[in-house]
Amino acid sequence: MRLAPFIIACAALAAPSFAAVPVAGRYYTDGKDSIVLIGPCGPVVCGKIAKIIKGPPGGGRALDTNNPDPNLRSRPIEGLVILSNFKDAGGEWEGKIYDPRAGKTYRSTMVKQADGSLKVKGCVGPFCKAVKFTPAP
């Protein structure tokens, strides 16, 4: 009977972790100014701005004007990948998020909520800010 504790310990170590709930779909951004399309990009999950709903004041195309790279400041926001390299981290998705308003990329997590929305966090060091993406048609 000395093997019983060893077998139980091995079984506990081999138990699978909880997988993150799939997040693929179309979502309004927190301010409902655009729609993000999230889905597989090869072995990872990514998301791009599929549609701009509220354009810049004065009209015209929404451009990546705050990008730190001057060569990228004239690229359109529509079609821009803002969620990249997301992987299942056991209960949540971990990757990177690009904020075109700030022109910065942050470490990020996403978790599907019971109401179908996504809780998306962007983090710098230990400090995180969460936003809510709601399902879009």
Phi and psi in radians as a Rosetta constraint file:
Dihedral C 1 N 2 CA 2 C 2 CIRCULARHARMONIC -1.233 0.35
Dihedral N 2 CA 2 C 2 N 3 CIRCULARHARMONIC -0.378 0.35
Dihedral C 2 N 3 CA 3 C 3 CIRCULARHARMONIC -1.315 0.35
Dihedral N 3 CA 3 C 3 N 4 CIRCULARHARMONIC -0.405 0.35
Dihedral C 3 N 4 CA 4 C 4 CIRCULARHARMONIC -0.978 0.35
Dihedral N 4 CA 4 C 4 N 5 CIRCULARHARMONIC -0.880 0.35
Dihedral C 4 N 5 CA 5 C 5 CIRCULARHARMONIC -1.088 0.35
Dihedral N 5 CA 5 C 5 N 6 CIRCULARHARMONIC -0.633 0.35
Dihedral C 5 N 6 CA 6 C 6 CIRCULARHARMONIC -1.119 0.35
Dihedral N 6 CA 6 C 6 N 7 CIRCULARHARMONIC -0.776 0.35
Dihedral C 6 N 7 CA 7 C 7 CIRCULARHARMONIC -1.133 0.35
Dihedral N 7 CA 7 C 7 N 8 CIRCULARHARMONIC -0.725 0.35
Dihedral C 7 N 8 CA 8 C 8 CIRCULARHARMONIC -1.117 0.35
Dihedral N 8 CA 8 C 8 N 9 CIRCULARHARMONIC -0.745 0.35
Dihedral C 8 N 9 CA 9 C 9 CIRCULARHARMONIC -1.099 0.35
Dihedral N 9 CA 9 C 9 N 10 CIRCULARHARMONIC -0.746 0.35
Dihedral C 9 N 10 CA 10 C 10 CIRCULARHARMONIC -1.128 0.35
Dihedral N 10 CA 10 C 10 N 11 CIRCULARHARMONIC -0.694 0.35
Dihedral C 10 N 11 CA 11 C 11 CIRCULARHARMONIC -1.121 0.35
Dihedral N 11 CA 11 C 11 N 12 CIRCULARHARMONIC -0.681 0.35
Dihedral C 11 N 12 CA 12 C 12 CIRCULARHARMONIC -1.138 0.35
Dihedral N 12 CA 12 C 12 N 13 CIRCULARHARMONIC -0.687 0.35
Dihedral C 12 N 13 CA 13 C 13 CIRCULARHARMONIC -1.195 0.35
Dihedral N 13 CA 13 C 13 N 14 CIRCULARHARMONIC -0.553 0.35
Dihedral C 13 N 14 CA 14 C 14 CIRCULARHARMONIC -1.513 0.35
Dihedral N 14 CA 14 C 14 N 15 CIRCULARHARMONIC -0.108 0.35
Dihedral C 14 N 15 CA 15 C 15 CIRCULARHARMONIC -1.097 0.35
Dihedral N 15 CA 15 C 15 N 16 CIRCULARHARMONIC 2.339 0.35
Dihedral C 15 N 16 CA 16 C 16 CIRCULARHARMONIC -1.216 0.35
Dihedral N 16 CA 16 C 16 N 17 CIRCULARHARMONIC 2.570 0.35
Dihedral C 16 N 17 CA 17 C 17 CIRCULARHARMONIC -1.398 0.35
Dihedral N 17 CA 17 C 17 N 18 CIRCULARHARMONIC 2.860 0.35
Dihedral C 17 N 18 CA 18 C 18 CIRCULARHARMONIC -1.279 0.35
Dihedral N 18 CA 18 C 18 N 19 CIRCULARHARMONIC 2.332 0.35
Dihedral C 18 N 19 CA 19 C 19 CIRCULARHARMONIC -1.430 0.35
Dihedral N 19 CA 19 C 19 N 20 CIRCULARHARMONIC 2.618 0.35
Dihedral C 19 N 20 CA 20 C 20 CIRCULARHARMONIC -1.227 0.35
Dihedral N 20 CA 20 C 20 N 21 CIRCULARHARMONIC 2.507 0.35
Dihedral C 20 N 21 CA 21 C 21 CIRCULARHARMONIC -1.183 0.35
Dihedral N 21 CA 21 C 21 N 22 CIRCULARHARMONIC 2.363 0.35
Dihedral C 21 N 22 CA 22 C 22 CIRCULARHARMONIC -0.961 0.35
Dihedral N 22 CA 22 C 22 N 23 CIRCULARHARMONIC 2.524 0.35
Dihedral C 22 N 23 CA 23 C 23 CIRCULARHARMONIC -2.082 0.35
Dihedral N 23 CA 23 C 23 N 24 CIRCULARHARMONIC 0.064 0.35
Dihedral C 23 N 24 CA 24 C 24 CIRCULARHARMONIC -1.033 0.35
Dihedral N 24 CA 24 C 24 N 25 CIRCULARHARMONIC 2.458 0.35
Dihedral C 24 N 25 CA 25 C 25 CIRCULARHARMONIC 2.638 0.35
Dihedral N 25 CA 25 C 25 N 26 CIRCULARHARMONIC -3.020 0.35
Dihedral C 25 N 26 CA 26 C 26 CIRCULARHARMONIC -1.879 0.35
Dihedral N 26 CA 26 C 26 N 27 CIRCULARHARMONIC 2.321 0.35
Dihedral C 26 N 27 CA 27 C 27 CIRCULARHARMONIC -2.388 0.35
Dihedral N 27 CA 27 C 27 N 28 CIRCULARHARMONIC 2.467 0.35
Dihedral C 27 N 28 CA 28 C 28 CIRCULARHARMONIC -1.311 0.35
Dihedral N 28 CA 28 C 28 N 29 CIRCULARHARMONIC 2.457 0.35
Dihedral C 28 N 29 CA 29 C 29 CIRCULARHARMONIC -1.213 0.35
Dihedral N 29 CA 29 C 29 N 30 CIRCULARHARMONIC 2.977 0.35
Dihedral C 29 N 30 CA 30 C 30 CIRCULARHARMONIC -0.934 0.35
Dihedral N 30 CA 30 C 30 N 31 CIRCULARHARMONIC -0.728 0.35
Dihedral C 30 N 31 CA 31 C 31 CIRCULARHARMONIC -1.557 0.35
Dihedral N 31 CA 31 C 31 N 32 CIRCULARHARMONIC 0.092 0.35
Dihedral C 31 N 32 CA 32 C 32 CIRCULARHARMONIC 0.931 0.35
Dihedral N 32 CA 32 C 32 N 33 CIRCULARHARMONIC 0.578 0.35
Dihedral C 32 N 33 CA 33 C 33 CIRCULARHARMONIC -1.676 0.35
Dihedral N 33 CA 33 C 33 N 34 CIRCULARHARMONIC -0.134 0.35
Dihedral C 33 N 34 CA 34 C 34 CIRCULARHARMONIC -2.767 0.35
Dihedral N 34 CA 34 C 34 N 35 CIRCULARHARMONIC 2.937 0.35
Dihedral C 34 N 35 CA 35 C 35 CIRCULARHARMONIC -2.025 0.35
Dihedral N 35 CA 35 C 35 N 36 CIRCULARHARMONIC 2.302 0.35
Dihedral C 35 N 36 CA 36 C 36 CIRCULARHARMONIC -1.849 0.35
Dihedral N 36 CA 36 C 36 N 37 CIRCULARHARMONIC 2.314 0.35
Dihedral C 36 N 37 CA 37 C 37 CIRCULARHARMONIC -1.795 0.35
Dihedral N 37 CA 37 C 37 N 38 CIRCULARHARMONIC 2.069 0.35
Dihedral C 37 N 38 CA 38 C 38 CIRCULARHARMONIC -1.960 0.35
Dihedral N 38 CA 38 C 38 N 39 CIRCULARHARMONIC 2.350 0.35
Dihedral C 38 N 39 CA 39 C 39 CIRCULARHARMONIC -3.001 0.35
Dihedral N 39 CA 39 C 39 N 40 CIRCULARHARMONIC -3.082 0.35
Dihedral C 39 N 40 CA 40 C 40 CIRCULARHARMONIC -1.214 0.35
Dihedral N 40 CA 40 C 40 N 41 CIRCULARHARMONIC 2.483 0.35
Dihedral C 40 N 41 CA 41 C 41 CIRCULARHARMONIC -2.275 0.35
Dihedral N 41 CA 41 C 41 N 42 CIRCULARHARMONIC 1.424 0.35
Dihedral C 41 N 42 CA 42 C 42 CIRCULARHARMONIC 1.221 0.35
Dihedral N 42 CA 42 C 42 N 43 CIRCULARHARMONIC -2.289 0.35
Dihedral C 42 N 43 CA 43 C 43 CIRCULARHARMONIC -1.435 0.35
Dihedral N 43 CA 43 C 43 N 44 CIRCULARHARMONIC -0.042 0.35
Dihedral C 43 N 44 CA 44 C 44 CIRCULARHARMONIC -2.102 0.35
Dihedral N 44 CA 44 C 44 N 45 CIRCULARHARMONIC 3.099 0.35
Dihedral C 44 N 45 CA 45 C 45 CIRCULARHARMONIC -1.945 0.35
Dihedral N 45 CA 45 C 45 N 46 CIRCULARHARMONIC 2.446 0.35
Dihedral C 45 N 46 CA 46 C 46 CIRCULARHARMONIC -2.451 0.35
Dihedral N 46 CA 46 C 46 N 47 CIRCULARHARMONIC 2.995 0.35
Dihedral C 46 N 47 CA 47 C 47 CIRCULARHARMONIC -2.556 0.35
Dihedral N 47 CA 47 C 47 N 48 CIRCULARHARMONIC 2.441 0.35
Dihedral C 47 N 48 CA 48 C 48 CIRCULARHARMONIC -2.235 0.35
Dihedral N 48 CA 48 C 48 N 49 CIRCULARHARMONIC 2.744 0.35
Dihedral C 48 N 49 CA 49 C 49 CIRCULARHARMONIC -1.245 0.35
Dihedral N 49 CA 49 C 49 N 50 CIRCULARHARMONIC 1.929 0.35
Dihedral C 49 N 50 CA 50 C 50 CIRCULARHARMONIC -1.507 0.35
Dihedral N 50 CA 50 C 50 N 51 CIRCULARHARMONIC -0.525 0.35
Dihedral C 50 N 51 CA 51 C 51 CIRCULARHARMONIC -2.729 0.35
Dihedral N 51 CA 51 C 51 N 52 CIRCULARHARMONIC 2.368 0.35
Dihedral C 51 N 52 CA 52 C 52 CIRCULARHARMONIC -1.597 0.35
Dihedral N 52 CA 52 C 52 N 53 CIRCULARHARMONIC 2.178 0.35
Dihedral C 52 N 53 CA 53 C 53 CIRCULARHARMONIC -1.656 0.35
Dihedral N 53 CA 53 C 53 N 54 CIRCULARHARMONIC -0.790 0.35
Dihedral C 53 N 54 CA 54 C 54 CIRCULARHARMONIC -1.969 0.35
Dihedral N 54 CA 54 C 54 N 55 CIRCULARHARMONIC 1.883 0.35
Dihedral C 54 N 55 CA 55 C 55 CIRCULARHARMONIC -1.341 0.35
Dihedral N 55 CA 55 C 55 N 56 CIRCULARHARMONIC -3.125 0.35
Dihedral C 55 N 56 CA 56 C 56 CIRCULARHARMONIC -1.184 0.35
Dihedral N 56 CA 56 C 56 N 57 CIRCULARHARMONIC 2.678 0.35
Dihedral C 56 N 57 CA 57 C 57 CIRCULARHARMONIC -1.024 0.35
Dihedral N 57 CA 57 C 57 N 58 CIRCULARHARMONIC 2.401 0.35
Dihedral C 57 N 58 CA 58 C 58 CIRCULARHARMONIC 1.529 0.35
Dihedral N 58 CA 58 C 58 N 59 CIRCULARHARMONIC -0.029 0.35
Dihedral C 58 N 59 CA 59 C 59 CIRCULARHARMONIC 1.507 0.35
Dihedral N 59 CA 59 C 59 N 60 CIRCULARHARMONIC -2.954 0.35
Dihedral C 59 N 60 CA 60 C 60 CIRCULARHARMONIC 1.523 0.35
Dihedral N 60 CA 60 C 60 N 61 CIRCULARHARMONIC 3.105 0.35
Dihedral C 60 N 61 CA 61 C 61 CIRCULARHARMONIC -1.427 0.35
Dihedral N 61 CA 61 C 61 N 62 CIRCULARHARMONIC 2.505 0.35
Dihedral C 61 N 62 CA 62 C 62 CIRCULARHARMONIC -1.339 0.35
Dihedral N 62 CA 62 C 62 N 63 CIRCULARHARMONIC 2.112 0.35
Dihedral C 62 N 63 CA 63 C 63 CIRCULARHARMONIC -2.029 0.35
Dihedral N 63 CA 63 C 63 N 64 CIRCULARHARMONIC 2.799 0.35
Dihedral C 63 N 64 CA 64 C 64 CIRCULARHARMONIC -1.441 0.35
Dihedral N 64 CA 64 C 64 N 65 CIRCULARHARMONIC 0.946 0.35
Dihedral C 64 N 65 CA 65 C 65 CIRCULARHARMONIC -1.152 0.35
Dihedral N 65 CA 65 C 65 N 66 CIRCULARHARMONIC -0.352 0.35
Dihedral C 65 N 66 CA 66 C 66 CIRCULARHARMONIC -1.665 0.35
Dihedral N 66 CA 66 C 66 N 67 CIRCULARHARMONIC 0.113 0.35
Dihedral C 66 N 67 CA 67 C 67 CIRCULARHARMONIC -1.102 0.35
Dihedral N 67 CA 67 C 67 N 68 CIRCULARHARMONIC 2.381 0.35
Dihedral C 67 N 68 CA 68 C 68 CIRCULARHARMONIC -1.136 0.35
Dihedral N 68 CA 68 C 68 N 69 CIRCULARHARMONIC -0.364 0.35
Dihedral C 68 N 69 CA 69 C 69 CIRCULARHARMONIC -1.594 0.35
Dihedral N 69 CA 69 C 69 N 70 CIRCULARHARMONIC 1.936 0.35
Dihedral C 69 N 70 CA 70 C 70 CIRCULARHARMONIC -0.959 0.35
Dihedral N 70 CA 70 C 70 N 71 CIRCULARHARMONIC -0.507 0.35
Dihedral C 70 N 71 CA 71 C 71 CIRCULARHARMONIC -1.226 0.35
Dihedral N 71 CA 71 C 71 N 72 CIRCULARHARMONIC -0.292 0.35
Dihedral C 71 N 72 CA 72 C 72 CIRCULARHARMONIC -1.788 0.35
Dihedral N 72 CA 72 C 72 N 73 CIRCULARHARMONIC -0.050 0.35
Dihedral C 72 N 73 CA 73 C 73 CIRCULARHARMONIC -1.223 0.35
Dihedral N 73 CA 73 C 73 N 74 CIRCULARHARMONIC -0.267 0.35
Dihedral C 73 N 74 CA 74 C 74 CIRCULARHARMONIC -1.742 0.35
Dihedral N 74 CA 74 C 74 N 75 CIRCULARHARMONIC 0.036 0.35
Dihedral C 74 N 75 CA 75 C 75 CIRCULARHARMONIC -1.356 0.35
Dihedral N 75 CA 75 C 75 N 76 CIRCULARHARMONIC 2.504 0.35
Dihedral C 75 N 76 CA 76 C 76 CIRCULARHARMONIC -1.227 0.35
Dihedral N 76 CA 76 C 76 N 77 CIRCULARHARMONIC 2.573 0.35
Dihedral C 76 N 77 CA 77 C 77 CIRCULARHARMONIC -1.243 0.35
Dihedral N 77 CA 77 C 77 N 78 CIRCULARHARMONIC -0.691 0.35
Dihedral C 77 N 78 CA 78 C 78 CIRCULARHARMONIC -1.105 0.35
Dihedral N 78 CA 78 C 78 N 79 CIRCULARHARMONIC 2.191 0.35
Dihedral C 78 N 79 CA 79 C 79 CIRCULARHARMONIC 1.664 0.35
Dihedral N 79 CA 79 C 79 N 80 CIRCULARHARMONIC -0.153 0.35
Dihedral C 79 N 80 CA 80 C 80 CIRCULARHARMONIC -1.305 0.35
Dihedral N 80 CA 80 C 80 N 81 CIRCULARHARMONIC 2.290 0.35
Dihedral C 80 N 81 CA 81 C 81 CIRCULARHARMONIC -1.343 0.35
Dihedral N 81 CA 81 C 81 N 82 CIRCULARHARMONIC 2.077 0.35
Dihedral C 81 N 82 CA 82 C 82 CIRCULARHARMONIC -1.929 0.35
Dihedral N 82 CA 82 C 82 N 83 CIRCULARHARMONIC -0.332 0.35
Dihedral C 82 N 83 CA 83 C 83 CIRCULARHARMONIC -2.005 0.35
Dihedral N 83 CA 83 C 83 N 84 CIRCULARHARMONIC 2.144 0.35
Dihedral C 83 N 84 CA 84 C 84 CIRCULARHARMONIC -2.398 0.35
Dihedral N 84 CA 84 C 84 N 85 CIRCULARHARMONIC 2.620 0.35
Dihedral C 84 N 85 CA 85 C 85 CIRCULARHARMONIC 0.985 0.35
Dihedral N 85 CA 85 C 85 N 86 CIRCULARHARMONIC 0.640 0.35
Dihedral C 85 N 86 CA 86 C 86 CIRCULARHARMONIC -1.380 0.35
Dihedral N 86 CA 86 C 86 N 87 CIRCULARHARMONIC 2.302 0.35
Dihedral C 86 N 87 CA 87 C 87 CIRCULARHARMONIC -2.250 0.35
Dihedral N 87 CA 87 C 87 N 88 CIRCULARHARMONIC 2.617 0.35
Dihedral C 87 N 88 CA 88 C 88 CIRCULARHARMONIC -1.144 0.35
Dihedral N 88 CA 88 C 88 N 89 CIRCULARHARMONIC 2.090 0.35
Dihedral C 88 N 89 CA 89 C 89 CIRCULARHARMONIC -1.962 0.35
Dihedral N 89 CA 89 C 89 N 90 CIRCULARHARMONIC 0.444 0.35
Dihedral C 89 N 90 CA 90 C 90 CIRCULARHARMONIC 1.315 0.35
Dihedral N 90 CA 90 C 90 N 91 CIRCULARHARMONIC 1.432 0.35
Dihedral C 90 N 91 CA 91 C 91 CIRCULARHARMONIC 1.741 0.35
Dihedral N 91 CA 91 C 91 N 92 CIRCULARHARMONIC -0.349 0.35
Dihedral C 91 N 92 CA 92 C 92 CIRCULARHARMONIC -2.620 0.35
Dihedral N 92 CA 92 C 92 N 93 CIRCULARHARMONIC 2.924 0.35
Dihedral C 92 N 93 CA 93 C 93 CIRCULARHARMONIC -1.826 0.35
Dihedral N 93 CA 93 C 93 N 94 CIRCULARHARMONIC 2.379 0.35
Dihedral C 93 N 94 CA 94 C 94 CIRCULARHARMONIC -2.107 0.35
Dihedral N 94 CA 94 C 94 N 95 CIRCULARHARMONIC 2.385 0.35
Dihedral C 94 N 95 CA 95 C 95 CIRCULARHARMONIC -3.000 0.35
Dihedral N 95 CA 95 C 95 N 96 CIRCULARHARMONIC -2.500 0.35
Dihedral C 95 N 96 CA 96 C 96 CIRCULARHARMONIC -2.253 0.35
Dihedral N 96 CA 96 C 96 N 97 CIRCULARHARMONIC 2.572 0.35
Dihedral C 96 N 97 CA 97 C 97 CIRCULARHARMONIC -2.210 0.35
Dihedral N 97 CA 97 C 97 N 98 CIRCULARHARMONIC 2.359 0.35
Dihedral C 97 N 98 CA 98 C 98 CIRCULARHARMONIC -1.806 0.35
Dihedral N 98 CA 98 C 98 N 99 CIRCULARHARMONIC 2.242 0.35
Dihedral C 98 N 99 CA 99 C 99 CIRCULARHARMONIC -1.839 0.35
Dihedral N 99 CA 99 C 99 N 100 CIRCULARHARMONIC 1.815 0.35
Dihedral C 99 N 100 CA 100 C 100 CIRCULARHARMONIC -1.141 0.35
Dihedral N 100 CA 100 C 100 N 101 CIRCULARHARMONIC -0.389 0.35
Dihedral C 100 N 101 CA 101 C 101 CIRCULARHARMONIC -1.180 0.35
Dihedral N 101 CA 101 C 101 N 102 CIRCULARHARMONIC -0.618 0.35
Dihedral C 101 N 102 CA 102 C 102 CIRCULARHARMONIC -1.721 0.35
Dihedral N 102 CA 102 C 102 N 103 CIRCULARHARMONIC -0.323 0.35
Dihedral C 102 N 103 CA 103 C 103 CIRCULARHARMONIC 1.231 0.35
Dihedral N 103 CA 103 C 103 N 104 CIRCULARHARMONIC 0.510 0.35
Dihedral C 103 N 104 CA 104 C 104 CIRCULARHARMONIC -2.248 0.35
Dihedral N 104 CA 104 C 104 N 105 CIRCULARHARMONIC 2.671 0.35
Dihedral C 104 N 105 CA 105 C 105 CIRCULARHARMONIC -1.944 0.35
Dihedral N 105 CA 105 C 105 N 106 CIRCULARHARMONIC 2.388 0.35
Dihedral C 105 N 106 CA 106 C 106 CIRCULARHARMONIC -2.207 0.35
Dihedral N 106 CA 106 C 106 N 107 CIRCULARHARMONIC 2.676 0.35
Dihedral C 106 N 107 CA 107 C 107 CIRCULARHARMONIC -1.118 0.35
Dihedral N 107 CA 107 C 107 N 108 CIRCULARHARMONIC 2.482 0.35
Dihedral C 107 N 108 CA 108 C 108 CIRCULARHARMONIC -2.541 0.35
Dihedral N 108 CA 108 C 108 N 109 CIRCULARHARMONIC 2.718 0.35
Dihedral C 108 N 109 CA 109 C 109 CIRCULARHARMONIC -2.313 0.35
Dihedral N 109 CA 109 C 109 N 110 CIRCULARHARMONIC 2.664 0.35
Dihedral C 109 N 110 CA 110 C 110 CIRCULARHARMONIC -2.326 0.35
Dihedral N 110 CA 110 C 110 N 111 CIRCULARHARMONIC 2.450 0.35
Dihedral C 110 N 111 CA 111 C 111 CIRCULARHARMONIC -2.414 0.35
Dihedral N 111 CA 111 C 111 N 112 CIRCULARHARMONIC 2.263 0.35
Dihedral C 111 N 112 CA 112 C 112 CIRCULARHARMONIC -1.316 0.35
Dihedral N 112 CA 112 C 112 N 113 CIRCULARHARMONIC 2.288 0.35
Dihedral C 112 N 113 CA 113 C 113 CIRCULARHARMONIC -1.639 0.35
Dihedral N 113 CA 113 C 113 N 114 CIRCULARHARMONIC 2.873 0.35
Dihedral C 113 N 114 CA 114 C 114 CIRCULARHARMONIC -1.049 0.35
Dihedral N 114 CA 114 C 114 N 115 CIRCULARHARMONIC -0.529 0.35
Dihedral C 114 N 115 CA 115 C 115 CIRCULARHARMONIC -1.462 0.35
Dihedral N 115 CA 115 C 115 N 116 CIRCULARHARMONIC 0.069 0.35
Dihedral C 115 N 116 CA 116 C 116 CIRCULARHARMONIC 1.612 0.35
Dihedral N 116 CA 116 C 116 N 117 CIRCULARHARMONIC -0.137 0.35
Dihedral C 116 N 117 CA 117 C 117 CIRCULARHARMONIC -1.396 0.35
Dihedral N 117 CA 117 C 117 N 118 CIRCULARHARMONIC 2.960 0.35
Dihedral C 117 N 118 CA 118 C 118 CIRCULARHARMONIC -1.988 0.35
Dihedral N 118 CA 118 C 118 N 119 CIRCULARHARMONIC 2.344 0.35
Dihedral C 118 N 119 CA 119 C 119 CIRCULARHARMONIC -1.647 0.35
Dihedral N 119 CA 119 C 119 N 120 CIRCULARHARMONIC 1.987 0.35
Dihedral C 119 N 120 CA 120 C 120 CIRCULARHARMONIC -1.981 0.35
Dihedral N 120 CA 120 C 120 N 121 CIRCULARHARMONIC 2.187 0.35
Dihedral C 120 N 121 CA 121 C 121 CIRCULARHARMONIC -1.979 0.35
Dihedral N 121 CA 121 C 121 N 122 CIRCULARHARMONIC 2.440 0.35
Dihedral C 121 N 122 CA 122 C 122 CIRCULARHARMONIC -2.013 0.35
Dihedral N 122 CA 122 C 122 N 123 CIRCULARHARMONIC 2.335 0.35
Dihedral C 122 N 123 CA 123 C 123 CIRCULARHARMONIC -2.267 0.35
Dihedral N 123 CA 123 C 123 N 124 CIRCULARHARMONIC 2.495 0.35
Dihedral C 123 N 124 CA 124 C 124 CIRCULARHARMONIC -2.156 0.35
Dihedral N 124 CA 124 C 124 N 125 CIRCULARHARMONIC 1.955 0.35
Dihedral C 124 N 125 CA 125 C 125 CIRCULARHARMONIC 1.042 0.35
Dihedral N 125 CA 125 C 125 N 126 CIRCULARHARMONIC -2.330 0.35
Dihedral C 125 N 126 CA 126 C 126 CIRCULARHARMONIC -1.466 0.35
Dihedral N 126 CA 126 C 126 N 127 CIRCULARHARMONIC -0.063 0.35
Dihedral C 126 N 127 CA 127 C 127 CIRCULARHARMONIC -1.679 0.35
Dihedral N 127 CA 127 C 127 N 128 CIRCULARHARMONIC 2.189 0.35
Dihedral C 127 N 128 CA 128 C 128 CIRCULARHARMONIC -2.226 0.35
Dihedral N 128 CA 128 C 128 N 129 CIRCULARHARMONIC 2.635 0.35
Dihedral C 128 N 129 CA 129 C 129 CIRCULARHARMONIC -2.186 0.35
Dihedral N 129 CA 129 C 129 N 130 CIRCULARHARMONIC 2.271 0.35
Dihedral C 129 N 130 CA 130 C 130 CIRCULARHARMONIC -1.812 0.35
Dihedral N 130 CA 130 C 130 N 131 CIRCULARHARMONIC 2.500 0.35
Dihedral C 130 N 131 CA 131 C 131 CIRCULARHARMONIC -2.266 0.35
Dihedral N 131 CA 131 C 131 N 132 CIRCULARHARMONIC 2.866 0.35
Dihedral C 131 N 132 CA 132 C 132 CIRCULARHARMONIC -2.013 0.35
Dihedral N 132 CA 132 C 132 N 133 CIRCULARHARMONIC 2.165 0.35
Dihedral C 132 N 133 CA 133 C 133 CIRCULARHARMONIC -1.746 0.35
Dihedral N 133 CA 133 C 133 N 134 CIRCULARHARMONIC 2.209 0.35
Dihedral C 133 N 134 CA 134 C 134 CIRCULARHARMONIC -1.844 0.35
Dihedral N 134 CA 134 C 134 N 135 CIRCULARHARMONIC 2.591 0.35
Dihedral C 134 N 135 CA 135 C 135 CIRCULARHARMONIC -0.992 0.35
Dihedral N 135 CA 135 C 135 N 136 CIRCULARHARMONIC 2.425 0.35
Dihedral C 135 N 136 CA 136 C 136 CIRCULARHARMONIC -2.075 0.35
Dihedral N 136 CA 136 C 136 N 137 CIRCULARHARMONIC 2.642 0.35
